[in-house]
Amino acid sequence: MTTDPSAGLDIPSEADLPPLALDIDGTLTTPEHTIDPRVFRVLPAWPAPVVLATGKSFPYPIALCHFVGIPERVIAENGGVVCVDEQVRIEGDVERVAAAADAFRERGGELGWGDADTANRWRQTEVAARVTADEALLREVADEFDLTFLDTGYAYHLTDPSVSKGNGLREAASVLGREPSSFVAVGDSMNDASTFAIAGESYALANADGVATDAADVVVDTGYMDGTMTVLADVIDRAER
């Protein structure tokens, strides 16, 4: 895919466009990890549902929806929290995750976020550590407590194996009265692979890791929001043919 991402998007309001499942970090951001300003133009104009699927804790994607001006439709904490059209569902064994985090700290591990720890302060279903944390110890604890270890490139996550963005998308699609296969999914990390597995179309951006690349239907030539714009432009072009 080589559509020029700088050309902008003309989104026809009456077009029959598919719903979107979009990761945030690395997908709606710049290489400097800030939200790309084009998000504020493109997402409100998209005529089908947009679901934000992220590893961040619940308040982050909710706040993004609020400031972008789109309905609160989010999959947070890698699928641990799903909020769609006023319905909130919490998934996973929260107590087991908390016990694992305690064990990690007791063995000398540090999550690495500082005293405020805003990365975990509002997190309900998993624990996240900086990528500077002791990965070997964190993996050891994950195995001991039968948890999934995720390296998203932005943080390490310990989460219940029953939890995934893909399962979150199934729940979100059900609330919206859609099939998961009707969604176009875009992402860049291993935590997006489960979404790619059930979406009708899946796109890994140029900055994606190997797990996401292997799981996607298409690997885009450009990365970050440039790549997402390329995908959306292609979707619009196909809908107008």
SULNORZI-V570333 format. One record per residue. RES is the residue in three letters. SS is DSSP state (a for helix, b for strand, c for the rest). BURIAL is + if it has 24 or more other ideal C-beta (glycine too) atoms within 12 Angstrom, else -. Layout:
# SULNORZI-V570333
res: (RES/RES)
ss: (SS/SS)
burial: (BURIAL/BURIAL)
This chain:
# SULNORZI-V570333
res: (MET/THR/THR/ASP/PRO/SER/ALA/GLY/LEU/ASP/ILE/PRO/SER/GLU/ALA/ASP/LEU/PRO/PRO/LEU/ALA/LEU/ASP/ILE/ASP/GLY/THR/LEU/THR/THR/PRO/GLU/HIS/THR/ILE/ASP/PRO/ARG/VAL/PHE/ARG/VAL/LEU/PRO/ALA/TRP/PRO/ALA/PRO/VAL/VAL/LEU/ALA/THR/GLY/LYS/SER/PHE/PRO/TYR/PRO/ILE/ALA/LEU/CYS/HIS/PHE/VAL/GLY/ILE/PRO/GLU/ARG/VAL/ILE/ALA/GLU/ASN/GLY/GLY/VAL/VAL/CYS/VAL/ASP/GLU/GLN/VAL/ARG/ILE/GLU/GLY/ASP/VAL/GLU/ARG/VAL/ALA/ALA/ALA/ALA/ASP/ALA/PHE/ARG/GLU/ARG/GLY/GLY/GLU/LEU/GLY/TRP/GLY/ASP/ALA/ASP/THR/ALA/ASN/ARG/TRP/ARG/GLN/THR/GLU/VAL/ALA/ALA/ARG/VAL/THR/ALA/ASP/GLU/ALA/LEU/LEU/ARG/GLU/VAL/ALA/ASP/GLU/PHE/ASP/LEU/THR/PHE/LEU/ASP/THR/GLY/TYR/ALA/TYR/HIS/LEU/THR/ASP/PRO/SER/VAL/SER/LYS/GLY/ASN/GLY/LEU/ARG/GLU/ALA/ALA/SER/VAL/LEU/GLY/ARG/GLU/PRO/SER/SER/PHE/VAL/ALA/VAL/GLY/ASP/SER/MET/ASN/ASP/ALA/SER/THR/PHE/ALA/ILE/ALA/GLY/GLU/SER/TYR/ALA/LEU/ALA/ASN/ALA/ASP/GLY/VAL/ALA/THR/ASP/ALA/ALA/ASP/VAL/VAL/VAL/ASP/THR/GLY/TYR/MET/ASP/GLY/THR/MET/THR/VAL/LEU/ALA/ASP/VAL/ILE/ASP/ARG/ALA/GLU/ARG)
ss: (c/c/c/c/a/a/a/c/c/c/c/c/c/c/c/c/c/c/c/b/b/b/c/c/c/c/c/c/b/c/c/c/c/c/b/c/c/c/a/a/a/a/a/a/a/c/c/c/c/b/b/b/b/c/c/c/c/a/a/a/a/a/a/a/a/a/a/a/c/c/c/c/b/b/b/b/a/a/a/c/b/b/b/b/c/c/b/b/b/b/c/c/c/a/a/a/a/a/a/a/a/a/a/a/a/a/c/c/c/c/c/c/c/c/c/c/c/c/c/c/c/c/c/c/c/c/b/b/b/c/c/c/c/c/a/a/a/a/a/a/a/a/a/a/c/c/b/b/b/b/b/c/c/c/c/b/b/b/b/b/c/c/c/c/a/a/a/a/a/a/a/a/a/a/a/a/c/c/c/a/a/a/c/b/b/b/b/c/c/a/a/a/a/a/a/a/a/a/c/c/b/b/b/b/c/c/c/c/c/a/a/a/a/a/a/c/c/b/b/c/c/c/c/a/a/a/a/a/a/a/a/a/a/a/a/a/a/a/a/a/c)
burial: (+/-/+/-/+/-/-/-/+/-/+/-/-/-/-/-/+/+/+/+/+/+/+/+/+/+/+/+/+/-/-/-/-/-/+/+/-/+/+/-/-/+/+/-/+/+/-/+/+/+/+/+/+/+/+/+/+/+/+/+/+/+/-/+/+/-/-/+/-/+/+/+/+/+/+/+/+/+/+/+/+/+/+/+/-/-/-/+/+/+/+/+/-/+/-/+/+/+/-/+/+/-/+/+/-/-/-/-/+/-/+/-/-/-/-/-/-/-/+/+/-/-/+/+/+/+/+/+/+/+/-/-/+/-/-/-/+/+/+/-/+/+/-/-/+/-/+/+/+/+/+/+/+/+/+/+/+/+/+/+/+/+/+/+/+/+/+/+/+/+/+/+/+/-/+/+/-/+/-/+/-/+/+/+/+/+/+/+/+/+/+/+/+/+/+/+/+/+/+/+/+/+/+/+/+/+/+/+/+/-/+/+/+/-/+/+/+/+/+/+/-/+/+/+/+/+/+/+/+/+/+/+/+/+/+/+/-/-/-/-/-)
